[in-house]
Amino acid sequence: MHGKTMLFGAFLFLAACGTPKEVKELSAAQVGYLETAAVVVASQSDALLKAADMLKKQAEARIEARIASTTASNSSDMAEMGQLTAEDAKTILESQAQLATNAQLEKQTLEASYTALKAKTEALATYMTKLSEVQKALNNYLVSEQAGEGFLKRITGDTKVGVLLGKAEALMEKVGTTSSEITSLLGSLT
């Protein structure tokens, strides 16, 4: 894929001088489309994280309710028994300790899923920004080679198109499975 992208970029670079006005206008419009998409993705990511936070809190509340219910049940059992034997007391205490350990592990899993979800949405936002930069670079090259090189120098510190493409493709590899991973992470919060 990298080679095809580079070939396409080189073709556009060589053809820039004879590029029809409509293609330049389309490229400029594409910059706006990608910037709008980046804003929409950021808004959706914020909403997703708020919903995920709510799901996490609801799951934590269910864990706490389960602990309270089990503790109340154990207390009721103790009251019904009257006097506990040492073995009964030990069994109840071990059950309570195991319940607390399990609850802590479940809360850690919830937190890990939420943290991973947040990282995935941030990676997606970064990718959208990089896509916009790639299109801006292309648009600047369509105007002139000098404008393209100046733009690349400002955003990458280099005038080579390959540097920007490499960064964009590295991000693409990271976000390639983001959608399915986000769905899975959301499922783990319920």
C-alpha positions as CSV (number, residue, x, y, z in Angstrom):
1,M,0.0,0.0,0.0
2,H,2.8,2.4,0.8
3,G,4.3,2.0,-2.6
4,K,0.9,2.7,-4.3
5,T,0.5,5.8,-2.2
6,M,4.0,7.0,-3.0
7,L,3.4,6.4,-6.7
8,F,0.1,8.2,-6.6
9,G,1.7,11.2,-4.8
10,A,4.6,11.3,-7.3
11,F,2.2,11.2,-10.2
12,L,0.2,14.1,-8.7
13,F,3.4,16.0,-7.9
14,L,4.6,15.7,-11.5
15,A,1.2,16.6,-12.9
16,A,0.7,19.6,-10.6
17,C,1.8,22.1,-13.2
18,G,-0.8,21.0,-15.7
19,T,-3.5,20.2,-13.1
20,P,-7.0,21.4,-14.2
21,K,-8.6,24.1,-12.1
22,E,-11.4,21.8,-11.1
23,V,-9.0,19.3,-9.6
24,K,-7.3,22.1,-7.6
25,E,-10.8,23.2,-6.4
26,L,-11.7,19.6,-5.5
27,S,-8.5,19.2,-3.5
28,A,-9.2,22.5,-1.6
29,A,-12.7,21.3,-0.9
30,Q,-11.3,17.9,0.3
31,V,-9.3,19.8,2.9
32,G,-12.5,21.2,4.3
33,Y,-14.3,17.9,4.2
34,L,-11.5,16.2,6.1
35,E,-11.3,19.0,8.7
36,T,-15.1,18.7,9.2
37,A,-14.8,14.9,9.5
38,A,-12.1,15.4,12.2
39,V,-14.4,17.7,14.1
40,V,-17.2,15.2,13.9
41,V,-15.0,12.3,15.0
42,A,-13.8,14.4,17.9
43,S,-17.4,15.2,18.9
44,Q,-18.4,11.5,18.6
45,S,-15.4,10.5,20.6
46,D,-16.3,12.8,23.4
47,A,-19.9,11.5,23.4
48,L,-18.6,7.9,23.3
49,L,-16.3,8.5,26.2
50,K,-19.1,10.1,28.2
51,A,-21.3,7.1,27.5
52,A,-18.5,4.7,28.4
53,D,-17.9,6.5,31.6
54,M,-21.6,6.2,32.5
55,L,-21.5,2.5,31.6
56,K,-18.5,2.0,33.8
57,K,-20.1,3.8,36.7
58,Q,-23.3,1.7,36.3
59,A,-21.2,-1.5,36.2
60,E,-19.3,-0.4,39.4
61,A,-22.6,0.3,41.1
62,R,-23.8,-3.2,40.2
63,I,-20.7,-4.7,41.7
64,E,-21.2,-2.7,44.9
65,A,-24.9,-3.7,45.0
66,R,-23.9,-7.4,44.6
67,I,-21.4,-7.0,47.5
68,A,-24.0,-5.3,49.7
69,S,-26.6,-8.0,48.8
70,T,-24.2,-10.8,49.6
71,T,-23.1,-9.2,52.8
72,A,-26.7,-8.7,53.9
73,S,-27.5,-12.3,53.0
74,N,-24.5,-13.5,55.0
75,S,-25.5,-11.3,58.0
76,S,-29.0,-12.7,57.8
77,D,-27.7,-16.2,57.7
78,M,-25.6,-15.5,60.8
79,A,-28.5,-14.1,62.6
80,E,-30.7,-17.1,61.8
81,M,-28.0,-19.5,63.0
82,G,-27.7,-17.8,66.3
83,Q,-24.4,-18.8,67.4
84,L,-21.7,-19.6,64.8
85,T,-19.1,-22.2,65.0
86,A,-15.6,-21.3,64.3
87,E,-15.8,-23.2,61.0
88,D,-19.0,-21.3,60.0
89,A,-17.4,-17.9,60.8
90,K,-14.3,-18.9,58.9
91,T,-16.3,-19.9,55.8
92,I,-18.3,-16.7,55.9
93,L,-15.1,-14.6,56.2
94,E,-13.4,-16.4,53.4
95,S,-16.5,-15.9,51.2
96,Q,-16.5,-12.2,52.0
97,A,-12.8,-11.9,51.2
98,Q,-13.2,-13.7,47.9
99,L,-16.1,-11.5,47.0
100,A,-14.1,-8.4,47.7
101,T,-11.1,-9.7,45.7
102,N,-13.4,-10.5,42.7
103,A,-15.1,-7.1,42.9
104,Q,-11.7,-5.4,42.9
105,L,-10.6,-7.4,39.8
106,E,-13.8,-6.6,38.0
107,K,-13.3,-2.9,38.8
108,Q,-9.7,-3.1,37.5
109,T,-11.0,-4.7,34.3
110,L,-13.5,-2.0,33.8
111,E,-10.9,0.7,34.3
112,A,-8.5,-1.0,31.9
113,S,-11.3,-1.2,29.2
114,Y,-12.1,2.5,29.7
115,T,-8.5,3.5,29.5
116,A,-8.0,1.4,26.3
117,L,-11.2,2.9,24.8
118,K,-9.9,6.4,25.5
119,A,-6.6,5.6,23.9
120,K,-8.4,4.2,20.8
121,T,-10.5,7.3,20.4
122,E,-7.5,9.6,20.8
123,A,-5.6,7.5,18.1
124,L,-8.6,7.9,15.8
125,A,-8.6,11.7,16.3
126,T,-4.9,11.9,15.6
127,Y,-5.4,9.9,12.5
128,M,-8.1,12.2,11.2
129,T,-5.8,15.2,11.8
130,K,-3.0,13.5,9.9
131,L,-5.3,12.8,7.0
132,S,-6.2,16.4,6.9
133,E,-2.5,17.3,6.9
134,V,-1.8,14.9,4.0
135,Q,-4.6,16.5,2.0
136,K,-3.3,20.0,2.8
137,A,0.1,19.0,1.6
138,L,-1.3,17.6,-1.6
139,N,-3.4,20.8,-2.0
140,N,-0.3,22.9,-1.5
141,Y,1.7,20.9,-4.0
142,L,-1.1,21.3,-6.5
143,V,-0.7,25.1,-6.1
144,S,3.1,25.0,-6.4
145,E,6.0,22.8,-5.4
146,Q,7.4,25.7,-3.3
147,A,4.1,26.0,-1.4
148,G,4.0,22.2,-0.9
149,E,7.5,22.1,0.4
150,G,6.9,25.1,2.7
151,F,3.8,23.4,4.2
152,L,5.6,20.1,4.7
153,K,8.5,21.8,6.4
154,R,6.1,23.5,8.9
155,I,4.3,20.3,9.9
156,T,7.0,17.6,9.6
157,G,10.3,19.5,9.7
158,D,11.2,18.0,6.4
159,T,10.3,18.8,2.7
160,K,9.9,15.2,1.6
161,V,6.3,13.9,1.0
162,G,7.4,10.4,2.1
163,V,7.9,11.6,5.7
164,L,4.3,12.7,6.0
165,L,3.0,9.6,4.2
166,G,5.1,7.4,6.5
167,K,3.5,9.1,9.5
168,A,0.0,8.7,8.1
169,E,0.5,5.1,7.1
170,A,1.9,4.3,10.6
171,L,-1.2,5.8,12.1
172,M,-3.4,3.8,9.7
173,E,-1.9,0.6,10.9
174,K,-2.8,1.6,14.5
175,V,-6.4,2.6,13.7
176,G,-7.1,-0.1,11.2
177,T,-9.0,-2.3,13.7
178,T,-10.1,0.5,16.0
179,S,-13.8,0.2,15.1
180,S,-14.1,-3.5,16.1
181,E,-11.8,-2.9,19.2
182,I,-14.0,0.0,20.4
183,T,-17.1,-2.2,20.0
184,S,-15.5,-4.9,22.0
185,L,-14.3,-2.5,24.7
186,L,-17.8,-1.0,25.0
187,G,-19.2,-4.5,25.5
188,S,-16.7,-5.1,28.3
189,L,-18.1,-2.1,30.2
190,T,-21.6,-3.5,30.4
